[in-house]
Amino acid sequence: MPSNWGRCVVTIGVFDGVHRGHRQIIGLAVERARELGVPSVVLTFDPHPMEVVRPGSHPPMLTGTRQKADILEGLGVDVTCVLPFTLDFSRLTHDEFVHAVLVEKLHARVVIVGENFRYGHNGKGNVASLTDAGRRFGFTVEGVPLLGSGDTTWSSTYVRSCVDAGDVEGAAAALQRDHRIDGVVVRGDQRGRDLGYPTANVEPLPYSAVPADGIYAGRLLRADGSVLPAAISIGTNPTFAGRERRVEAFVIDAEPGLDLYGEHVGLTFASRLRDTIRFQTVEPLLVQMAEDVERTRSLLAGHPSG
């Protein structure tokens, strides 16, 4: 931390997806910080704590660290602090965590967390113990009730279940934006080019929450800031007896000679069009692809990019 670092308002969590429930907590932290005239800080972790505590249990990730930081900045957060989560760190007791991180490093004045917040070795710390620690070390604690709609509580687990089922509309309702994955454009079979539908074969970043197999209307985001409408296919290309699961995006009305190979791109998912289908011949596949492109163009015309 900077040597001249003063007091701050801190909120703590993985915040994967930065969904509506997270936004309520983060928004309150930003509000409190502005009232007190101090920085608002989001303390998050990398890698996901589950992967360290139980290797092999890393959940599909809704947002990478860079995307998460960009979203948090857009919400008015002053500082995103990414703390390396190691095995040694996971063994800190809840009191040690408070003293080492919140008191010595961040100089917390207010700590805002969800009411189900757990911390310290084996998750033994909770809002009550954090409140007690605050009385000793001079910071206050606010526990925020979980946010939901009807029988649904907004959570990263809920959003992942929507994405896994291909319900990108449900995921977007919880995220308040279209679900996105990032990756690198790699060379594929180039079969789409032969069919008149050249696709960008996107290799997602590790642990990405990739939607269920199907055809989607979405957008391809380039590093230069351009946003291109795209029909996105996820699956094994059953018509051609494919075995490798791929994410392929056909950019609609692309400029001639568009070359995306090697680029880091993002894909956002606005709507699910249909399941993947195995066609007996190429001709009906081409008819269906043309229909997918027209539906995508129509859907995106009334769908904000975000």
RAVENNOR-V769787 format. One record per backbone hydrogen bond with DSSP energy under -1.0 kcal/mol. CO is the residue of the C=O (numbers start at 1). NH is the residue of the N-H. If there is no record, write none. Layout:
BEGIN
co->(CO & CO)
nh->(NH & NH)
END
This chain:
BEGIN
co->(2 & 8 & 8 & 9 & 10 & 11 & 19 & 20 & 21 & 22 & 23 & 24 & 25 & 26 & 27 & 28 & 29 & 30 & 31 & 32 & 33 & 33 & 39 & 40 & 41 & 42 & 43 & 44 & 46 & 48 & 49 & 50 & 54 & 61 & 64 & 65 & 66 & 67 & 68 & 69 & 70 & 71 & 72 & 73 & 79 & 81 & 83 & 86 & 89 & 92 & 93 & 94 & 95 & 96 & 97 & 98 & 99 & 101 & 102 & 109 & 110 & 111 & 113 & 114 & 119 & 120 & 121 & 125 & 126 & 127 & 128 & 129 & 130 & 131 & 132 & 133 & 134 & 134 & 140 & 142 & 144 & 147 & 149 & 152 & 155 & 156 & 157 & 158 & 159 & 160 & 161 & 162 & 163 & 163 & 166 & 167 & 168 & 169 & 170 & 171 & 172 & 174 & 179 & 181 & 182 & 183 & 184 & 185 & 190 & 191 & 192 & 200 & 201 & 203 & 205 & 207 & 208 & 214 & 215 & 215 & 216 & 217 & 217 & 218 & 219 & 220 & 221 & 222 & 226 & 228 & 229 & 230 & 231 & 232 & 233 & 234 & 235 & 237 & 237 & 238 & 246 & 247 & 248 & 249 & 250 & 255 & 260 & 263 & 265 & 266 & 267 & 268 & 271 & 274 & 282 & 283 & 284 & 285 & 286 & 287 & 288 & 289 & 290 & 291 & 292 & 293 & 294 & 295 & 296 & 297 & 300)
nh->(5 & 109 & 110 & 41 & 112 & 43 & 23 & 24 & 25 & 26 & 27 & 28 & 29 & 30 & 31 & 32 & 33 & 34 & 35 & 36 & 37 & 38 & 9 & 79 & 11 & 81 & 13 & 83 & 85 & 51 & 53 & 54 & 57 & 209 & 68 & 69 & 70 & 71 & 72 & 73 & 74 & 75 & 77 & 76 & 42 & 44 & 46 & 90 & 92 & 121 & 97 & 98 & 99 & 100 & 101 & 103 & 104 & 106 & 108 & 140 & 10 & 142 & 144 & 117 & 125 & 123 & 124 & 119 & 130 & 131 & 132 & 133 & 134 & 135 & 136 & 137 & 138 & 139 & 111 & 113 & 115 & 154 & 152 & 149 & 159 & 160 & 161 & 162 & 163 & 164 & 165 & 167 & 166 & 212 & 168 & 171 & 172 & 173 & 174 & 175 & 176 & 20 & 269 & 267 & 205 & 265 & 203 & 262 & 194 & 195 & 197 & 249 & 186 & 184 & 208 & 61 & 210 & 234 & 273 & 274 & 232 & 270 & 271 & 230 & 268 & 228 & 266 & 225 & 222 & 220 & 252 & 218 & 250 & 216 & 248 & 214 & 246 & 240 & 242 & 241 & 235 & 202 & 233 & 200 & 231 & 258 & 263 & 185 & 183 & 221 & 181 & 219 & 217 & 215 & 286 & 287 & 288 & 289 & 290 & 291 & 292 & 293 & 294 & 295 & 296 & 297 & 298 & 299 & 300 & 301 & 303)
END
